[in-house]
Amino acid sequence: MLFGQQMLIDRLTFLIPLLLSLSVHEWAHAWAAWRLGDDTARLLGRMTLNPLAHIDPLGTILLPLLGVPFGWAKPVPVNPLRFRGVTMPVGMMLTAAAGPIANVALGVAAALLLILTAHLPPGTIPAYHAIAKLLELLVVLNAVLAVFNLIPVPPLDGSRIVAAFVPNRFHGGWDAFGRVAPIALIVLLVICMAMQTSIFSGLIDTITKLLRWAAAT
């Protein structure tokens, strides 16, 4: 197989768990907002696991196919004025936290399925190695998405979680930080891409080793 063909297959293989992971993440935001009284995302067709509803042409398709090792989906619209039973900051915190929590749940489910299938008799599952690779990607990708989105930098979910605990007197400083921090985050990601490394290399290596150890024992 030619190198270019293998590279395209690898990127398409990465795209499959990425689409699933991003769809689960955005669905969780929409579901949490709906449970809190805001049906904006549901009415717009975003409370679904259908990837087509969440695809951002650049962040979900083009960049991953070009080899960029991350991506994003269309943000789920949330109207905190429609929350019921919670304050707006708490509602935004819960809605934001739902995305990373969903990624953790999906990653754990994929890890358990990978370990379970690894202990089945050989030949039980057709194309086992391809499926195992997809499951491993799913675990690693969801771990990275969960941790990355918890970074307290706008517009990541972590910033909305932290914002719920910022005292009113510090809101001005927090807003000023929010205008600068995204630029620093982008610069960091660009530097990591230029150095062909990842700010999550240690996490990825650890999870991969643990999965392979659990599958082998």
Secondary structure, DSSP 8 states (H G I E B T S, - for coil): --HHHHHHHHHHHHHHHHHHHHHHHHHHHHHHHHHTT--HHHHTT-SS--GGGT--IIIIIIHHHTT-S----------GGG--SS-HHHHHHHHHHHHHHHHHHHHHHHHHHHHHHHTS-TTSSTTHHHHHHHHHHHHHHHHHHHHHHTSSSTTSHHHHHHHTTS-GGGHHHHHHHHHHHHHHHHHHHHHHHHTT--TTHHHHHHHHHHHHHHHH-
